[in-house]
Amino acid sequence: MKEELVTLTIDEQEIKVKKGSTILQAARQAGIDIPTLCFLKDINEVGDCRMCIVEVEGRRGFATSCIQQVEEGMVVHTNTPNVMEARHVILDLIISNHAKDCLTCTRSGNCELQVLANKFNITKVEFEGERAEHAIDDLSPSIVRDFNKCILCRRCVAACKNVQKIGAIDCINRGFDSCISTVGDHSLNDVNCTFCGQCIEACPTGALHEKETIDEVWMKLKDPESYVIVQTAPAVRVALGEEFDMPIGTNVTGKMITALKRLGFDKIFDTNTGADFTIMEEANEFIERFLEKDHLPMITSCSPGWVRYIEMNYPELLPHLSTCKSPHQMLGALLKTYYAKKEGIDPKNIYVVSVMPCIAKKFERQRNEMKNEGLFDVDNVITTRELSRMIKQANIEFVKLEENKFDHPMGEATGAAAIFGTTGGVMEAALRTAQDTLTGENLEKIKFEEVRGGEGIKKAMVRIAGKEIKVVAASGLANAQKILEEIKSRKSRLSICRNHGMSRRMCYGGRATNKKC
């Protein structure tokens, strides 16, 4: 069926767009810039901040372009004197109730409010007055919440409530006392937050950011008694370059390793090595449960956010969790046992740092289960952003660095670890290992079939040792919740598989399996 188009004019430019499009969508299609703050495509489209206002001929007042649908023959002006003045006033009012510590803010140079302030030449605040003061919530091991920098855009609320289906935060109180907080204004550490970090990704300012721990890393790097080992997750090597203005997705593995050596780390290992161990452990645990028909479905425990989600929402499924640690924790345990013994190093002197894309790993590493003989498997977790700050603090010209390789023997990994980051990758790797262990035969690549309108849940069928296993891959906590509810209500016999990040892979059918993000 042919799409119905609407013709309108924006800034004297005639544009044809699909019926139902917003003015903002039409303008962006035509390459016309309309500033936004609260807008987040497909997640938060509510028109709260009003920065995107425009004038429409024949109408009184301003139209909010992010929610106003286009109409046939509509004539829109995006930069009239009235529009520009109104945006300036709106921005001034937002800044008047905002903390002014931009130079020391973790988002300085990468703050959407700061960008707009520079763009609109806001050099002084016209509307000085009483400003709300809020205590900083830094009790969580993963997230710092500073409402003094919040602009009430509600993007974090939408990401938490609508995308992840958690609802740990929302807007509370009214009028001047309105703020984004938790039920009862408790710390994020004391509510149903999974530390997934999606609120941080959605936040346009520094109101939400990861809890920085690089000072402790610097201290250990300067300590001659400490043997400091760093391991990096696969995602870091294709994200770190963006912090140095390199093209999105550039693989900077070699430069990253060189930078880590220059920072002073004694050894640099690849978390993919830990992923290989995870594959072996989870596959063998699956086989044991598969043969004994015990605690099926098996739910893997590689994602700390996922584990916390189950603990808070589905405690009855805890016996189904795999006993395996996540790849970086597993590698940390190996470094303080096997590697320490081989190298003749006292485990007490080994300090393991994990560079991870997921802030929930900060929460995971300090859990009591992650201790062995009184020592944590991993001593510190820093994010990609924190690593980039360390490199900049050391005045290292990252882009000009030569290439280098991971240290041996914990810097090598197989293809199983390499597919960890792809859709269904962990599940596929573990099932291949299980098939090979049970039959000596290779399992062909799992072919997923999209279901439920492509909403993030996929399924496939595989045969292992003559048994058919239905496999489900679900992306995001919201979709994972749908599968868990089906298991809980016994509407289908599901066997899940849980692993990293936000993409959840699961297995269902008479037996079980694995998942990863």
C-alpha positions as CSV (number, residue, x, y, z in Angstrom):
1,M,0.0,0.0,0.0
2,K,1.4,3.4,-1.0
3,E,2.2,5.7,1.9
4,E,0.2,8.9,2.1
5,L,2.4,12.0,1.9
6,V,1.8,15.5,3.3
7,T,3.3,18.6,1.7
8,L,4.4,21.5,3.9
9,T,6.8,24.4,3.9
10,I,9.5,24.9,6.5
11,D,11.6,28.0,6.3
12,E,10.5,28.5,2.7
13,Q,11.6,25.0,1.8
14,E,8.9,22.7,0.4
15,I,9.0,19.2,2.0
16,K,7.0,16.0,1.5
17,V,6.8,13.6,4.5
18,K,4.7,10.7,5.6
19,K,1.4,11.5,7.1
20,G,1.6,11.4,10.9
21,S,5.1,12.8,11.0
22,T,5.9,15.6,13.4
23,I,7.3,19.0,12.4
24,L,10.6,18.0,14.0
25,Q,10.8,14.9,11.9
26,A,10.0,16.9,8.7
27,A,12.6,19.5,9.6
28,R,15.3,16.9,10.2
29,Q,14.5,15.2,7.0
30,A,15.1,18.5,5.2
31,G,18.3,19.1,7.1
32,I,16.8,22.0,9.1
33,D,18.0,22.2,12.7
34,I,15.5,22.6,15.5
35,P,17.1,22.5,19.0
36,T,15.8,20.0,21.5
37,L,16.5,18.9,25.1
38,C,13.8,16.6,26.4
39,F,13.3,14.8,23.1
40,L,14.6,11.3,22.7
41,K,13.5,9.5,19.6
42,D,11.0,6.7,20.3
43,I,11.6,7.0,24.0
44,N,10.7,10.5,25.3
45,E,8.5,12.5,22.9
46,V,6.5,14.7,25.3
47,G,7.4,18.3,24.5
48,D,8.2,19.2,28.1
49,C,11.2,21.5,27.6
50,R,9.7,23.6,24.8
51,M,13.1,24.3,23.3
52,C,11.8,23.0,19.9
53,I,9.0,25.6,19.5
54,V,8.3,27.0,16.1
55,E,5.7,29.3,14.5
56,V,3.0,28.0,12.2
57,E,1.3,30.5,10.0
58,G,-2.4,31.1,10.8
59,R,-2.1,29.9,14.4
60,R,-1.7,31.7,17.7
61,G,1.2,31.1,19.9
62,F,4.0,28.6,19.3
63,A,3.8,24.9,18.2
64,T,5.9,22.3,20.0
65,S,7.6,20.7,16.9
66,C,8.5,17.3,18.6
67,I,4.8,16.4,19.1
68,Q,2.9,18.6,16.6
69,Q,2.0,16.6,13.6
70,V,2.3,18.0,10.1
71,E,-0.7,19.0,8.0
72,E,-1.2,19.5,4.3
73,G,-0.2,23.0,3.3
74,M,1.3,23.9,6.7
75,V,3.8,26.8,6.7
76,V,6.4,26.6,9.5
77,H,9.0,29.1,10.6
78,T,11.8,27.9,12.9
79,N,13.9,31.0,13.5
80,T,11.8,34.1,13.6
81,P,12.7,36.8,16.1
82,N,9.8,35.7,18.4
83,V,10.9,32.1,18.3
84,M,14.5,33.0,19.0
85,E,13.6,35.2,21.9
86,A,11.3,32.6,23.4
87,R,13.9,29.9,23.2
88,H,16.5,32.2,24.8
89,V,14.1,32.9,27.7
90,I,13.3,29.1,28.1
91,L,17.0,28.3,28.2
92,D,17.7,31.1,30.6
93,L,15.1,29.8,33.0
94,I,16.4,26.2,32.8
95,I,20.0,27.4,33.5
96,S,18.8,29.7,36.4
97,N,18.0,26.5,38.4
98,H,21.0,24.6,37.3
99,A,24.4,24.1,39.1
100,K,27.1,26.3,37.7
101,D,30.1,24.0,38.2
102,C,30.5,23.3,34.5
103,L,34.3,23.3,34.5
104,T,34.5,20.5,37.0
105,C,31.4,18.6,35.9
106,T,31.9,15.1,34.5
107,R,29.9,16.0,31.4
108,S,31.8,19.2,30.6
109,G,32.3,19.3,26.9
110,N,29.7,16.6,26.4
111,C,26.6,18.2,27.9
112,E,23.6,19.1,25.7
113,L,22.6,22.0,27.9
114,Q,26.1,23.4,27.7
115,V,26.0,23.1,23.9
116,L,22.8,25.0,23.7
117,A,24.0,27.7,26.1
118,N,27.0,28.2,23.8
119,K,24.9,28.1,20.7
120,F,22.5,30.7,22.0
121,N,25.3,32.8,23.6
122,I,24.0,32.6,27.1
123,T,26.8,34.6,28.9
124,K,24.8,35.6,32.0
125,V,21.6,34.5,33.7
126,E,18.8,37.0,33.5
127,F,16.5,35.3,36.0
128,E,18.5,35.0,39.1
129,G,16.5,33.9,42.2
130,E,15.9,31.1,44.6
131,R,17.4,27.8,43.5
132,A,16.5,24.4,44.8
133,E,19.3,22.6,46.6
134,H,19.3,18.8,46.7
135,A,21.6,16.3,48.4
136,I,23.7,14.2,46.1
137,D,22.8,10.5,46.1
138,D,26.1,8.6,45.8
139,L,25.3,5.5,47.9
140,S,25.1,3.2,44.9
141,P,28.3,1.6,43.8
142,S,27.4,2.3,40.2
143,I,25.4,5.5,39.8
144,V,25.6,9.1,41.2
145,R,22.4,11.1,41.1
146,D,22.8,14.9,41.4
147,F,19.5,16.6,41.0
148,N,21.1,20.0,41.2
149,K,22.1,19.4,37.5
150,C,18.7,18.0,36.5
151,I,16.6,19.9,33.9
152,L,13.4,17.8,34.4
153,C,13.5,16.6,30.9
154,R,12.2,13.1,32.1
155,R,14.4,11.2,29.5
156,C,15.8,9.1,32.3
157,V,12.3,8.3,33.6
158,A,11.2,7.2,30.1
159,A,14.2,5.0,29.6
160,C,13.7,3.3,33.0
161,K,10.0,3.0,32.9
162,N,9.1,2.5,29.2
163,V,12.2,0.8,27.8
164,Q,13.5,-1.3,30.7
165,K,10.1,-1.6,32.4
166,I,11.8,-1.1,35.8
167,G,10.3,2.3,37.0
168,A,12.9,2.9,39.7
169,I,12.6,6.7,39.2
170,D,9.9,9.2,38.4
171,C,8.9,12.8,38.9
172,I,7.8,13.4,42.5
173,N,6.3,16.5,44.2
174,R,4.8,19.5,42.4
175,G,5.6,23.0,41.2
176,F,9.0,24.4,42.5
177,D,9.6,21.2,44.5
178,S,9.3,18.9,41.5
179,C,12.2,16.6,41.1
180,I,13.2,13.2,39.6
181,S,13.7,10.7,42.4
182,T,12.6,7.3,43.7
183,V,9.5,6.4,45.7
184,G,9.9,8.0,49.1
185,D,13.0,9.9,47.8
186,H,15.3,7.0,48.8
187,S,18.7,6.3,47.4
188,L,18.9,4.4,44.1
189,N,20.9,1.9,46.2
190,D,17.8,1.1,48.2
191,V,15.1,0.7,45.5
192,N,14.5,-1.6,42.6
193,C,17.3,-0.1,40.4
194,T,19.2,-2.7,38.4
195,F,22.1,-0.4,37.7
196,C,21.7,-1.0,34.0
197,G,22.9,2.5,33.2
198,Q,20.2,3.4,30.6
199,C,19.2,6.4,32.6
200,I,22.8,7.7,32.4
201,E,22.8,7.2,28.6
202,A,19.5,9.1,28.4
203,C,20.5,12.1,30.6
204,P,21.5,15.2,28.6
205,T,23.5,16.7,31.5
206,G,25.5,15.5,34.5
207,A,22.5,14.8,36.7
208,L,23.2,11.1,36.4
209,H,26.6,9.6,35.9
210,E,28.7,6.6,36.7
211,K,30.5,6.5,40.1
212,E,34.1,7.4,39.2
213,T,36.8,5.3,40.9
214,I,39.9,6.2,38.8
215,D,41.6,7.9,41.8
216,E,42.0,4.5,43.4
217,V,43.5,3.1,40.2
218,W,46.0,5.9,40.0
219,M,47.0,5.3,43.6
220,K,47.6,1.6,42.9
221,L,49.6,2.3,39.7
222,K,51.9,4.5,41.8
223,D,52.3,1.9,44.5
224,P,55.5,-0.2,43.9
225,E,54.1,-3.1,46.0
226,S,51.0,-3.5,43.8
227,Y,51.0,-5.7,40.7
228,V,48.2,-4.0,38.7
229,I,46.5,-6.0,36.0
230,V,43.9,-4.6,33.7
231,Q,41.4,-6.5,31.5
232,T,39.2,-4.9,28.9
233,A,35.8,-6.0,27.6
234,P,35.4,-6.4,23.8
235,A,33.0,-3.4,23.5
236,V,35.6,-1.0,24.9
237,R,37.9,-1.4,21.9
238,V,35.2,-0.2,19.5
239,A,33.9,2.6,21.8
240,L,37.0,4.2,23.2
241,G,37.9,5.9,19.9
242,E,34.8,8.0,20.0
243,E,36.2,9.7,23.1
244,F,39.1,10.9,21.0
245,D,36.9,12.1,18.0
246,M,37.6,9.0,16.0
247,P,34.8,7.6,13.7
248,I,32.1,5.6,15.5
249,G,32.9,1.9,15.6
250,T,36.7,2.3,15.0
251,N,38.5,-0.7,16.4
252,V,41.3,0.8,18.5
253,T,42.5,-2.4,20.3
254,G,46.2,-1.8,19.5
255,K,46.2,1.8,20.5
256,M,44.2,1.0,23.7
257,I,46.7,-1.6,24.8
258,T,49.6,0.9,24.1
259,A,47.8,3.6,26.2
260,L,47.3,1.1,29.1
261,K,51.0,0.2,29.0
262,R,51.9,3.9,29.2
263,L,49.5,4.4,32.1
264,G,51.6,1.9,34.0
265,F,49.6,-1.4,34.1
266,D,51.9,-4.4,34.7
267,K,49.8,-6.7,32.5
268,I,47.0,-6.2,30.0
269,F,44.6,-9.1,29.4
270,D,41.5,-9.6,27.3
271,T,38.2,-10.3,29.0
272,N,37.4,-12.6,26.0
273,T,39.7,-15.1,27.7
274,G,37.3,-15.1,30.6
275,A,34.4,-15.4,28.1
276,D,36.0,-18.7,26.9
277,F,36.0,-20.1,30.4
278,T,32.4,-18.9,30.9
279,I,31.4,-20.7,27.7
280,M,33.0,-23.9,28.9
281,E,31.5,-23.7,32.4
282,E,28.0,-22.8,31.4
283,A,28.0,-25.4,28.7
284,N,29.0,-28.1,31.1
285,E,26.6,-27.0,33.7
286,F,23.9,-27.0,31.1
287,I,24.8,-30.6,30.2
288,E,24.7,-31.7,33.8
289,R,21.2,-30.2,34.3
290,F,20.1,-31.4,30.8
291,L,21.0,-35.0,31.7
292,E,19.7,-34.9,35.2
293,K,16.7,-32.8,34.4
294,D,17.5,-30.7,37.4
295,H,16.6,-27.0,37.9
296,L,15.5,-26.4,34.3
297,P,15.3,-24.0,32.7
298,M,18.8,-22.9,33.5
299,I,19.3,-19.1,33.7
300,T,22.8,-17.9,33.2
301,S,24.2,-15.3,35.6
302,C,26.6,-13.3,33.5
303,S,24.8,-10.0,33.7
304,P,24.8,-8.4,37.2
305,G,21.9,-6.2,36.3
306,W,20.0,-9.2,35.2
307,V,20.8,-11.1,38.4
308,R,19.7,-8.2,40.5
309,Y,16.5,-7.9,38.5
310,I,15.7,-11.6,39.2
311,E,16.6,-11.2,42.9
312,M,14.1,-8.3,43.2
313,N,11.3,-9.4,40.9
314,Y,11.5,-13.2,40.5
315,P,13.2,-14.6,43.6
316,E,11.4,-17.9,43.1
317,L,13.6,-18.4,40.0
318,L,16.9,-18.0,41.8
319,P,17.5,-21.8,42.1
320,H,17.6,-21.8,38.2
321,L,20.5,-19.3,38.0
322,S,23.7,-20.7,36.7
323,T,26.5,-21.0,39.3
324,C,29.0,-19.4,36.8
325,K,30.5,-16.0,37.3
326,S,30.5,-13.4,34.6
327,P,33.6,-13.4,32.2
328,H,35.5,-10.6,33.9
329,Q,34.9,-12.0,37.4
330,M,35.9,-15.5,36.2
331,L,39.1,-14.1,34.8
332,G,39.7,-12.1,37.9
333,A,39.4,-15.3,40.0
334,L,41.9,-17.0,37.7
335,L,44.4,-14.2,37.9
336,K,44.4,-14.4,41.7
337,T,44.7,-18.2,41.8
338,Y,46.1,-19.9,38.8
339,Y,48.1,-17.0,37.3
340,A,49.4,-15.8,40.7
341,K,50.7,-19.3,41.5
342,K,52.3,-19.7,38.0
343,E,54.0,-16.3,38.3
344,G,54.9,-16.6,42.0
345,I,53.0,-13.5,43.0
346,D,51.2,-13.1,46.3
347,P,47.5,-12.7,45.4
348,K,47.2,-10.0,48.1
349,N,49.5,-7.9,46.0
350,I,47.6,-8.4,42.7
351,Y,45.1,-5.5,42.0
352,V,42.7,-6.4,39.1
353,V,41.0,-3.6,37.2
354,S,38.2,-4.3,34.7
355,V,37.4,-1.8,32.0
356,M,33.7,-2.5,31.2
357,P,30.9,-0.8,29.2
358,C,28.4,-1.7,31.9
359,I,28.2,0.2,35.2
360,A,26.3,-2.7,36.8
361,K,29.8,-4.4,36.9
362,K,30.7,-1.9,39.6
363,F,27.9,-3.3,41.7
364,E,28.8,-6.9,40.8
365,R,32.5,-6.7,41.8
366,Q,31.8,-5.8,45.4
367,R,29.2,-8.6,46.1
368,N,30.2,-11.0,48.8
369,E,29.9,-13.9,46.3
370,M,32.8,-12.4,44.4
371,K,35.3,-13.1,47.2
372,N,37.8,-15.9,47.5
373,E,39.7,-16.3,50.8
374,G,38.9,-12.8,51.7
375,L,40.0,-11.2,48.4
376,F,37.8,-9.8,45.8
377,D,38.2,-11.4,42.3
378,V,38.2,-7.9,40.8
379,D,39.3,-4.9,42.8
380,N,38.0,-2.0,40.6
381,V,35.7,-1.5,37.6
382,I,36.0,1.5,35.4
383,T,34.0,2.4,32.4
384,T,35.2,3.3,28.9
385,R,34.6,7.0,29.7
386,E,36.7,6.7,32.9
387,L,39.5,5.1,30.9
388,S,39.4,7.9,28.4
389,R,39.7,10.4,31.3
390,M,42.8,8.6,32.6
391,I,44.4,8.7,29.1
392,K,43.7,12.4,28.9
393,Q,44.9,13.1,32.4
394,A,48.2,11.4,31.4
395,N,48.4,13.7,28.4
396,I,48.7,10.8,26.0
397,E,47.9,11.6,22.3
398,F,45.8,8.6,21.8
399,V,45.2,8.9,18.0
400,K,49.0,9.0,17.4
401,L,49.8,5.8,19.4
402,E,51.4,2.8,17.8
403,E,49.6,-0.6,17.8
404,N,50.3,-3.3,20.5
405,K,49.0,-6.7,21.5
406,F,47.5,-8.2,24.7
407,D,49.9,-9.9,27.1
408,H,50.1,-13.7,27.3
409,P,48.7,-16.1,28.3
410,M,45.4,-14.3,29.3
411,G,45.3,-12.2,26.1
412,E,44.2,-15.0,23.7
413,A,40.6,-16.1,23.0
414,T,38.7,-18.4,20.6
415,G,35.9,-17.7,18.2
416,A,33.4,-18.6,20.8
417,A,34.4,-15.5,22.9
418,A,34.5,-13.4,19.7
419,I,30.8,-13.9,19.1
420,F,29.8,-12.9,22.6
421,G,28.7,-9.5,21.5
422,T,26.4,-10.6,18.7
423,T,22.7,-11.3,19.0
424,G,22.5,-14.8,20.5
425,G,26.2,-15.1,20.5
426,V,26.7,-16.5,24.0
427,M,23.8,-18.9,23.6
428,E,25.2,-20.1,20.3
429,A,28.7,-20.6,21.7
430,A,27.5,-22.5,24.7
431,L,25.2,-24.7,22.7
432,R,28.0,-25.5,20.2
433,T,30.2,-26.5,23.1
434,A,27.5,-28.6,24.7
435,Q,26.8,-30.4,21.3
436,D,30.5,-31.1,20.8
437,T,30.9,-32.4,24.3
438,L,27.9,-34.7,24.1
439,T,28.3,-36.0,20.5
440,G,31.6,-34.8,19.1
441,E,29.7,-33.1,16.4
442,N,29.6,-29.4,15.4
443,L,26.4,-27.4,15.8
444,E,25.5,-25.3,12.8
445,K,24.9,-21.6,13.2
446,I,21.6,-20.9,14.9
447,K,19.2,-19.2,12.6
448,F,16.8,-16.9,14.4
449,E,13.3,-16.2,13.3
450,E,11.7,-12.9,14.4
451,V,8.5,-13.2,16.3
452,R,6.0,-10.8,17.9
453,G,6.3,-8.1,15.3
454,G,10.0,-7.8,15.7
455,E,9.7,-6.3,19.2
456,G,12.9,-7.8,20.4
457,I,12.0,-11.4,20.9
458,K,13.4,-14.1,18.5
459,K,13.3,-17.8,18.5
460,A,15.0,-20.8,16.9
461,M,15.1,-24.6,17.1
462,V,18.2,-26.7,17.6
463,R,18.9,-30.4,18.2
464,I,21.5,-31.5,20.8
465,A,22.1,-35.1,21.4
466,G,18.9,-36.0,19.6
467,K,16.8,-33.6,21.6
468,E,15.0,-30.6,20.2
469,I,15.6,-27.4,22.1
470,K,13.6,-24.2,21.3
471,V,15.8,-21.1,21.7
472,V,14.5,-17.6,22.5
473,A,16.5,-14.4,22.2
474,A,15.1,-11.4,23.9
475,S,16.6,-7.9,23.8
476,G,16.2,-5.7,26.8
477,L,14.8,-6.2,30.3
478,A,11.2,-5.5,29.1
479,N,11.3,-8.3,26.6
480,A,13.1,-10.6,29.1
481,Q,10.2,-9.9,31.5
482,K,7.7,-11.2,29.0
483,I,9.6,-14.5,28.7
484,L,9.9,-14.8,32.5
485,E,6.2,-14.1,32.9
486,E,5.5,-16.9,30.5
487,I,7.7,-19.3,32.5
488,K,6.1,-18.2,35.7
489,S,2.6,-18.6,34.5
490,R,3.5,-22.0,32.9
491,K,1.9,-20.7,29.6
492,S,5.0,-22.2,27.8
493,R,7.8,-24.5,28.9
494,L,10.7,-22.1,28.6
495,S,14.3,-22.6,29.2
496,I,16.3,-19.3,29.3
497,C,19.7,-18.1,29.0
498,R,21.0,-14.9,30.6
499,N,24.2,-13.1,30.0
500,H,25.5,-9.5,29.5
501,G,24.2,-6.1,29.0
502,M,20.8,-5.1,27.9
503,S,20.2,-7.8,25.2
504,R,19.0,-10.9,27.0
505,R,19.2,-14.3,25.2
506,M,17.2,-17.2,26.5
507,C,16.3,-20.7,25.8
508,Y,13.1,-22.5,26.1
509,G,11.6,-26.0,25.5
510,G,11.9,-29.1,27.5
511,R,15.5,-28.4,28.3
512,A,17.5,-25.3,28.8
513,T,20.3,-23.0,27.7
514,N,22.1,-19.6,27.7
515,K,21.9,-16.0,27.0
516,K,24.1,-12.9,26.5
517,C,23.9,-9.2,25.7
